[in-house]
Amino acid sequence: MSNGSLPREQLAKHLSDRLVVLEQKLKARTGASLNDGSHVIETVLGRFFNALFGWKLTNLNPSHPNAPGIDLLDEDRRLGIQVTNNSDGDKHTDTAQRAIDHHLNQRCDRIILFFLLSTVPTVPKKFQQPPQGPMIEPWCIRDLLKQMVGTEVSVAQLLAAKAVLDEEAPDDARPSGLHQLPPDPRLHGFVGRGDDLDKMLTQASLAVTAITGLKGMGGIGKTALSVVLGHELAPRFPDGQLFIECRGTSPTPPTAQELLIRIIDLLKPGSARELPDDLAALGAAYRDLLHGRRILLVLDNASGTEQVKPLLPPSGCGLIVSSRHPLVLGSAGLVHIVGKLKEAEAIALLREFHEGLLDADAKELARLCAGLPLALKLAGSHLQLDGPEPDVAGYIERLQQSRIGALDPEAADAGEVTISETLRLSEAMLKPEERDAWRALGVFTHCFEEGAAAAVMRAFELAAKSPAVGEPTGARTLLSATSVSSPSQADDSREDEVRGRSMADKSVRAPLDAAALLSLFVRRSLLERLPGGRYEMHDLAAEYARERLGEETCTALRLAHARHYQSIAQKADALYLAGDSDVSRRFPDYETYRRRTFRTGSRKAGRVGCGVTSVSL
């Protein structure tokens, strides 16, 4: 799917991601801020804002280098913009003082202080608005994203803004394959952690090889924090930033050898088939490829020290590891314990979703969600999608009446119970067929694309229909699996009562629309949308979903999942043998499939062309 056909939310996210990449590459090239006399970036952003909002900004810097107070001006709207990527909070005060000194109130009623950063630096307590104007409005990429998602900006305007970036910053539109960090979480749904970041950045700045571990319970926000830290450290590692999913909580996490093969294949494409199986030899090849390069590796959700210790990089590189399990990262590695959000941070996160939340309600929800970002996002999404006047009191009451109400916050399983109960209430707002489709996605232990999601959703949809004469055996198998009694049936009945529906409604199902369902699950924080049109379910949510499916149903859905990837491999093989070597472009999910076959042992199997002659299902 081309960017031009993306839904509004995805298109807006794409543009904000492009601006983040633009800022990162600017830092990597200059190692400094925008105060270098260059007016190129102001011209790009001026055209971008004009296309996006219909303004008529002109760049003042060509005629007046480093024009005082503002870089861009729309005289008709009496609007000025000062562009900076300086993270120093004193920029607020400096801009206000320049507005006074240069009598900018004669030209502007407002000045947007645009930070080309994910978040606005903290406003100093001494900051005051100019008494005679103009009004100083701090913006950042995150603020811009909120406006682009809103209805004030049309899809046509978003596409026009995209065209500006395509023309003016083409290199930033297509970062190399070694720049893989997910979008900065600070753009949406990330708050606080300032003390944690400051501590880890200080530690990293003192080390030749920056090695940082993040340990904490599931749902505490380790992945988001490690990605934010990665973005902060990225300018130190201009040769690449690799994000590797270690799947440490899955039943069969990849071994250190398998992770080494994957990373080596990224650093030197096509080399994985020729690599040895010996761990020591793989480690030597890995360190040799990294030698003399400044590359940052982010290993997410590691299973423990044994999995990641062979991946410790040579001098000059960096490593960030997140895990629920104890980590020992050598003498140079420091492990940071990620704790729960403070009350003020938890309330700020809730208000990202529902700005009008009353103080008393916000405090009680923050307490019930135990400062866990995943639980807070589920609660916030629930309220956000519950209409213009959500039933906050009713939602709080249902949480209080759940297992959370009598939960000891210091109990070992307190976090899992809290997230499980917030998931249950989020499920309650789904129609039965939507709930079934979401649970089916729990079989994925890795990120997935829409086609794979549709395959398992369709397989589960068969289970909702009575088998007719001549129906395939596979459908009967899946149906019998779903008819097995499970502990979740009582929960389902209670959830349907919450929505005021009869269980008889389950027999009436609309045709499956995978794209619409995935979008719904993202809005409810039940899924996360990743770059490249892929999706991911938090491992705690996936575990919750699988428990409610039952093992037999999970087995049948995994078979549907495997058959989907087998069909991709067969189509890729056919195209390759017909002379089309660029199968990755035609089948974006093919590379993911290919790397998985290395892990299941087919790396050593016979091959024809680019494909796999045997598939493990």
HULIN-V266616 format. One line per field, one symbol per residue. phi: phi as a letter, one per 40 degrees, with the letter a starting at -180 (. if undefined). psi: psi as a letter, one per 40 degrees, with the letter a starting at -180 (. if undefined). burial: 1 if it has 9 or more other C-alpha atoms within 8 Angstrom, else 0. A space follows every 10 residues. Layout:
phi = ???
psi = ???
burial = ???
This chain:
phi = .cccbccdcc cccdcccccc cccccccccb gacccbgcbc cccdcccccc ccbgcbcbcc cdcbdfdcga bbabcccfbb bbbabccccc cdcccccccc cbfcccbbca bcccccacbc ddcccccbcd dcgcccbcba cccccdcccc ccbccccccc ccccccccbc cccbccccbb dddcdccagb bggccccdcc ccccccbcbc bbbbbaccgc hccdcccdcc cccddcbcci bbbbccfccc dbccccdccc cccccccbdg cccccccccc cccccccccc dgbbbbbbbc fcciddcbdc cdccdgbbab bbacbdbbbg cccbbbcccc ccdccccccd cccbccccdc cccccccccf gcdccccccc cdccccgcbc cccccccccc ccccdbcccc ccbdcccdcd cccccccccc cdcccccccd ccccbacabc cccccccccc cdccbccccg cdddcccccc cccccbcccc cccccccdcg bccccccbbc dcbdcccccc ccccgcbbcb cggbbabdcc cccdcccccg cccdcccccc cccccccccc ccdccccchc ccccccbdcc cccdcccdcc hcccccbbfc cbcbbcb
psi = hiddeiiddd dddddddddd dddddddddd eaaefeehed dddddddddd ddefifiihe dddghfhhdi dihhddefhi hhhifhehee dddddddddd defeeedidi hhghhgidih ihhidehiih deiihhhhia dddddddddi edhidddddd ddddddddfd dddgiieege hiiheedhfh iaeddddddd dddddeidhh hhihhiihee fddddddddd ddeddegeei hhhhhefeei dgiiiddddd dddddddghe eddeiiehdd ddddddddde heighhhhhh fieadddede ehiiheiihh hiieiihhfi dehhhhhhai iidddddddd eddgdehidd ddddddddef ehdddddddd ddddefidgi gddddddddd eadddehhee ideddddddd ddddddddei iddddddddd eeeheiiiid dddddddddd ddeeihhihe iidddddddd deehhieedd ddddddddef iieeedehhi ihgddddddd dddefeihhi iefiihhidd dddddddedi dddddddddd dddddddddd dddddddeeh efddddgded ddddddddde eedeiiihbe aheihh.
burial = 0000010000 1110111111 1111111100 0011000010 0111011111 1100111111 1000101011 1111100111 1111100010 0110111111 0001101111 1111111111 0001000011 0011110111 1111101110 0010001111 1101110011 0110000111 1001111011 1000001001 1011000011 1111110111 1111111111 1011101101 1110011110 0011011111 1111110000 1100000000 1110111001 0001111111 1111101110 0011011111 1111101010 0110110101 1010111111 1111001000 1111111111 1111111111 1111010001 0000010011 0111100000 0001111111 1111111111 0011111111 1111101111 0111111111 1111000000 0000111111 1100000000 1110111000 0000010000 0001001100 1101111111 0001111111 1111111111 0111011111 1111110111 0110110000 0011001011 0011101110 0110100000 1100000
